[in-house]
Amino acid sequence: MKKSKLMLGNSIVVRKWNLSSIFKAIRKQGPISRTALTEISGCSAGTVSNHVRTLIKKGFVIETKKGISSGGRKPVQLMINPNKAYIFSIEIEVNQIKIVMFDLEIKIIKKSIIPIISKDDYKKTLEQVFFEMDKMMEEKNLKSDNLLGIGVAVPGLIDKVKGLLEFAPNLGWKNVHISKIFKDRYGLPILLNNEAKAAAIGEREYIYPKINNMVFVSINEGIGCGIFINGELYRGASGNAGEFGHIIIDTNGPTCHCGNNGCWETLASESYIVNRYLKLSKSNKELTKEEIYQRGKNGDEEAIEIFSEVGRNIGVGLVNIINGLSPELLVIGGDILEIKDYIDEEIIKKLEENALSISYKSVKIKFSKLGSLAAVYGMADLIIEMRIKFI
Ligand SMILES: [Zn+2]
């Protein structure tokens, strides 16, 4: 297949030429003329014209006279038909679920965050999701036919081909056929992904499209990572590469869900903060992470000390990632962002002390800009990528 350079924003991305690339260029730069599309894609005018014809015929793209005129007759411009179809992006977290409906321009149409009522019971939890989805569709007067697909991000190990959630330790779910369950109900194409990888895709696509070597570290109850190498998400032989949460940083450390002791996520995640606080404060009340964060923000010294400690522990794992992969960019995301002002200095101090200077000099460290929505944006992007190719 012919490869071409497609300019998106200020970036040049080398990608295989297809309908989705054209669609994406129109989405990111539209209203745009066919001539401009031909110029930025490096493809022939005929190829561009054919793809555009297909997109218009199927109703995904419309012609408009909006846009800048260079004097005289206004050129016909192309833009996305945002209401042609909608996308559902679901992120199942450990205690809550995000359900977001996007239009084709990847604008949020509806968003709902619901607490998980009975965590151990995946059937009940998915019923909660279906209830919300059905409600949103009803409010917008939509049927399954109006949807392009459903993307589901989960905090666990998956078999992407089978659409199977193999193991989500922090949820306690094993071998759940997520894709089949959603497909049986809605009859739509479903994509299942690990939340950290979905978030990495979202952050790169929308915030850092120029960066080709990047690691996204998602810190929630556990820790997962998405790795971009030369502009491609690295999945490894099992499809689950990036489980840096289970690199061992202290062989005498606490026991992890995976069976080992001292995995990074046992010492640097939100679960660590909660467990440590409950232990040190001798609180006999079960506190949520949100309550502990609030206590810290109100000046609770014990909480603040634990935040610093977790910052140092996050730094230890990041040292390993930076030394091992030497990325251009390392993005820290996940719910830990809630306390980013309490951990940032400790993280940087650890990196300055322990990372190999040659790798540390070349890496930029950032907190996620998409924040808690990174994964749902990533899933929306993947659904468009998958579906538009075959319309
Ligand atoms: Zn582990």
Residues whose N, C-alpha, C, O or C-beta is under 5 A from the ligand:
A	BS01	ZN	G245 H246 C256 H257 C258 N260 C263
